[in-house]
Amino acid sequence: MKCAKHATEAIGVCAYCGRGLCVECAPVNGGSRLVCSTGCAETLARNDKAIQSILSKSVQTAKASALYCYLCSALSFGGAIAAYYTAPVPFLIWFAAGCGAVLLTAGIWYSRVARQQK
């Protein structure tokens, strides 16, 4: 691959636009990624900030989903207990208890996802 500005051999490519960079064009600031211009560097910084924001929001969403699942699980188990004492219909009791167990499992799964994403 040749440099985008010079006819010399490229030592790397811009992390944003993919243009070839030679020794003269490559920045000497020792950054973690090669960029061909300040525009590409600024765009990469904005993209990194956006990705961090998305990851932060996904952690918040997982925590909220876990809380919702725990709440619904408690209500389902409470409904199963209430059904046992008020209307002893086996299907209703088992259905409510099964829903509670599934929601509890989902809450645990969401909690683990939230902890792993930190």
Order of alpha helices (4+ residues) and beta strands (2+ residues): beta-beta-alpha-alpha
